[in-house]
Amino acid sequence: MSQKKRIVVIGAGFGGLEFAKTLHTENAELVVIDRRNHHLFQPLLYQVASAGLAAPEIAHPIRAILHDKQNSTVYLDEVSSIDLAAKKVVARSREFPYDYLVLAMGGKTSYFGNDQWAEFAPGLKTLDDATTIRHQLLSAIEEAENTNDTAYRKELLTFVVVGGGPTGVETAGAFAELTRKVIPRDFSHIDTREAKIILIEAAPRIMLHLPEDLSAHTKTQLEELGVEVRVGAMVKAIRKNEVELADGTLIRASVIVWSAGVQASPLTRTLGVTVDRGGRIEVSPDLSVPGHPEVFAIGDLALSKGNKGKPVPGVSPAAIQMGHHAAKIINAELASGKIDVAARPEFKYWDKGTMATIGRSRAVVWLGRIKFHGFLAWLTWLFIHIVYLVGFRNRVAVLLQWAYSYVRYRHGARIITDNYSATFQGRPKVT
Ligand SMILES: Cc1cc2nc3c(=O)[nH]c(=O)nc-3n(C[C@H](O)[C@H](O)[C@H](O)COP(=O)(O)OP(=O)(O)OC[C@H]3O[C@@H](n4cnc5c(N)ncnc54)[C@H](O)[C@@H]3O)c2cc1C
């Protein structure tokens, strides 16, 4: 029987992948389980949703990333439960006993108890979400070109994004750019520059995590692009092609994107450990799960106070740093041959700053005392996102694609693959 310790990691997102890369596996067995076969660069999902990039350009097969990793096996499988007492992970195809376990399943879109809205307002968390939104967006514009019913056309050319955080801002900005700059000359009967893009935020300002001046710059830059920003607007209900606000306003729209909330993987609530309202596991300072020193929780599903006593934010650098930290602890214990909780270092988050892009050449960047916006901020954003994209081919493809669209204002990913007619069955015909 093998004497090697078996380390199981669930999820090959930012945290799980960094963990797998950092772990020393010469004398250990690494098992990586993910329900998708690809690592996804979520920060660029909005580009796929707005037809700026094609789906494969922001994803990379997990097997290809880890194929050189010694003593490692990748399983495409979905974990359905975890038995912390018996030290085993239960997946669809088999069970995985472990010596160490790393929970890195990330999170999912949260509708704050209104899951029935999901059908009408997709979130932006997976490639499927992004391609669904892209299909709705491109098909609605085609349908607007086809119809001569004014009210129907107005609805078709109205796009609502709920949630004024980075994802909502980036998505609304990209929709505005597409309709204002990229496609107007491709259509004969409509002026796509008249499309209405509405960003709805319940709080008094967008980008609440940024200082007020940067938040204000973000709003100005969005408005310059033609986005209508509505702050202090609470969504009361979402129905098919309709958003109802708490003040009674009804907005008819062909595309409604929900980017107002995320929660941790639902598996965290089944473990019998302490979680917060968003389902995040309250981890010990070393990132282990209290009472289970052989189990670590990292990334979006972990609530760590390693940010100078404050919660570590749910961003990719945090997940990467956590994955690195957990791997270093396990490396040391594999070398010494024993779990030594007292010797474990605490996790300390290194905040590398916050940024968000607004359209083709605008962004806001906040690096501690340094704050800037506009084109330089956009270049900074571009550089960082390219550097962190996994896979040489992806980096080159994305850079070329962007360079081309930057110069020519062209979008290469505007292909509708689903059945266009089926989407608009029963809707008004040209009279
Ligand atoms: C649209 C969007 C834009 C974002 N923009 C930015 C940004 O600009 N900058 C930034 O820093 N951060 C951004 N983020 C946040 C960032 O993507 C997350 O913080 C980061 O992905 C968290 O990493 P993770 O490893 O915890 O989880 P993830 O990267 O979400 O990975 C989780 C993995 O677990 C797998 N998994 C889940 N459940 C199971 C299961 N039951 N069985 C098997 N596998 C499972 C999933 O398939 C996935 O591969 C953005 C997020 C989104 C959604």
The ligand as an SDF file (V2000), in Angstrom:
LIG
                    3D

 53 58  0  0  0  0  0  0  0  0999 V2000
  -18.0290   38.2590  -13.4540 C   0  0  0  0  0  0  0  0  0  0  0  0
  -16.9290   38.2960  -12.4330 C   0  0  0  0  0  0  0  0  0  0  0  0
  -15.9490   39.2690  -12.5280 C   0  0  0  0  0  0  0  0  0  0  0  0
  -14.9130   39.3100  -11.6050 C   0  0  0  0  0  0  0  0  0  0  0  0
  -13.9620   40.2700  -11.7490 N   0  0  0  0  0  0  0  0  0  0  0  0
  -12.8950   40.2690  -10.9120 C   0  0  0  0  0  0  0  0  0  0  0  0
  -11.8370   41.1930  -11.0940 C   0  0  0  0  0  0  0  0  0  0  0  0
  -11.8600   42.0230  -12.0010 O   0  0  0  0  0  0  0  0  0  0  0  0
  -10.7680   41.1240  -10.2520 N   0  0  0  0  0  0  0  0  0  0  0  0
  -10.7120   40.1970   -9.2460 C   0  0  0  0  0  0  0  0  0  0  0  0
   -9.7130   40.1360   -8.5260 O   0  0  0  0  0  0  0  0  0  0  0  0
  -11.7070   39.3120   -9.0360 N   0  0  0  0  0  0  0  0  0  0  0  0
  -12.7950   39.3250   -9.8380 C   0  0  0  0  0  0  0  0  0  0  0  0
  -13.8110   38.4300   -9.6500 N   0  0  0  0  0  0  0  0  0  0  0  0
  -13.7670   37.5280   -8.4770 C   0  0  0  0  0  0  0  0  0  0  0  0
  -12.8690   36.3340   -8.7230 C   0  0  0  0  0  0  0  0  0  0  0  0
  -13.1890   35.7440   -9.9580 O   0  0  0  0  0  0  0  0  0  0  0  0
  -13.0600   35.3520   -7.5730 C   0  0  0  0  0  0  0  0  0  0  0  0
  -12.6980   36.0020   -6.3850 O   0  0  0  0  0  0  0  0  0  0  0  0
  -12.2030   34.1140   -7.7610 C   0  0  0  0  0  0  0  0  0  0  0  0
  -12.6040   33.4120   -8.9120 O   0  0  0  0  0  0  0  0  0  0  0  0
  -12.3290   33.2010   -6.5440 C   0  0  0  0  0  0  0  0  0  0  0  0
  -11.5150   32.0850   -6.7390 O   0  0  0  0  0  0  0  0  0  0  0  0
  -11.9090   30.6920   -6.0980 P   0  0  0  0  0  0  0  0  0  0  0  0
  -10.7460   29.7860   -6.3630 O   0  0  0  0  0  0  0  0  0  0  0  0
  -12.3410   30.8710   -4.6940 O   0  0  0  0  0  0  0  0  0  0  0  0
  -13.1980   30.1990   -6.8740 O   0  0  0  0  0  0  0  0  0  0  0  0
  -13.4780   30.0350   -8.4250 P   0  0  0  0  0  0  0  0  0  0  0  0
  -12.4430   30.7250   -9.2400 O   0  0  0  0  0  0  0  0  0  0  0  0
  -14.8970   30.4390   -8.5870 O   0  0  0  0  0  0  0  0  0  0  0  0
  -13.3240   28.4810   -8.6820 O   0  0  0  0  0  0  0  0  0  0  0  0
  -14.1620   27.5290   -8.0970 C   0  0  0  0  0  0  0  0  0  0  0  0
  -14.0330   26.2250   -8.8560 C   0  0  0  0  0  0  0  0  0  0  0  0
  -14.6980   25.2090   -8.1240 O   0  0  0  0  0  0  0  0  0  0  0  0
  -15.4520   24.3990   -9.0190 C   0  0  0  0  0  0  0  0  0  0  0  0
  -16.5520   23.8030   -8.2680 N   0  0  0  0  0  0  0  0  0  0  0  0
  -17.5420   24.4490   -7.6160 C   0  0  0  0  0  0  0  0  0  0  0  0
  -18.3670   23.5800   -7.0080 N   0  0  0  0  0  0  0  0  0  0  0  0
  -17.8930   22.3470   -7.2650 C   0  0  0  0  0  0  0  0  0  0  0  0
  -18.3240   21.0350   -6.9120 C   0  0  0  0  0  0  0  0  0  0  0  0
  -19.3950   20.8110   -6.1400 N   0  0  0  0  0  0  0  0  0  0  0  0
  -17.5960   19.9840   -7.3770 N   0  0  0  0  0  0  0  0  0  0  0  0
  -16.5020   20.1770   -8.1570 C   0  0  0  0  0  0  0  0  0  0  0  0
  -16.0640   21.4060   -8.5040 N   0  0  0  0  0  0  0  0  0  0  0  0
  -16.7420   22.4800   -8.0660 C   0  0  0  0  0  0  0  0  0  0  0  0
  -15.9020   25.3530  -10.1080 C   0  0  0  0  0  0  0  0  0  0  0  0
  -16.2140   24.6780  -11.3100 O   0  0  0  0  0  0  0  0  0  0  0  0
  -14.6760   26.2780  -10.2410 C   0  0  0  0  0  0  0  0  0  0  0  0
  -13.7740   25.8280  -11.2140 O   0  0  0  0  0  0  0  0  0  0  0  0
  -14.8700   38.3580  -10.5500 C   0  0  0  0  0  0  0  0  0  0  0  0
  -15.8570   37.3820  -10.4530 C   0  0  0  0  0  0  0  0  0  0  0  0
  -16.8830   37.3440  -11.3990 C   0  0  0  0  0  0  0  0  0  0  0  0
  -17.9390   36.2750  -11.2830 C   0  0  0  0  0  0  0  0  0  0  0  0
  1  2  1  0
  2  3  1  0
  2 52  2  0
  3  4  2  0
  4  5  1  0
  4 50  1  0
  5  6  2  0
  6  7  1  0
  6 13  1  0
  7  8  2  0
  7  9  1  0
  9 10  1  0
 10 11  2  0
 10 12  1  0
 12 13  2  0
 13 14  1  0
 14 15  1  0
 14 50  1  0
 15 16  1  0
 16 17  1  0
 16 18  1  0
 18 19  1  0
 18 20  1  0
 20 21  1  0
 20 22  1  0
 22 23  1  0
 23 24  1  0
 24 25  2  0
 24 26  1  0
 24 27  1  0
 27 28  1  0
 28 29  2  0
 28 30  1  0
 28 31  1  0
 31 32  1  0
 32 33  1  0
 33 34  1  0
 33 48  1  0
 34 35  1  0
 35 36  1  0
 35 46  1  0
 36 37  1  0
 36 45  1  0
 37 38  2  0
 38 39  1  0
 39 40  1  0
 39 45  2  0
 40 41  1  0
 40 42  2  0
 42 43  1  0
 43 44  2  0
 44 45  1  0
 46 47  1  0
 46 48  1  0
 48 49  1  0
 50 51  2  0
 51 52  1  0
 52 53  1  0
M  END
$$$$
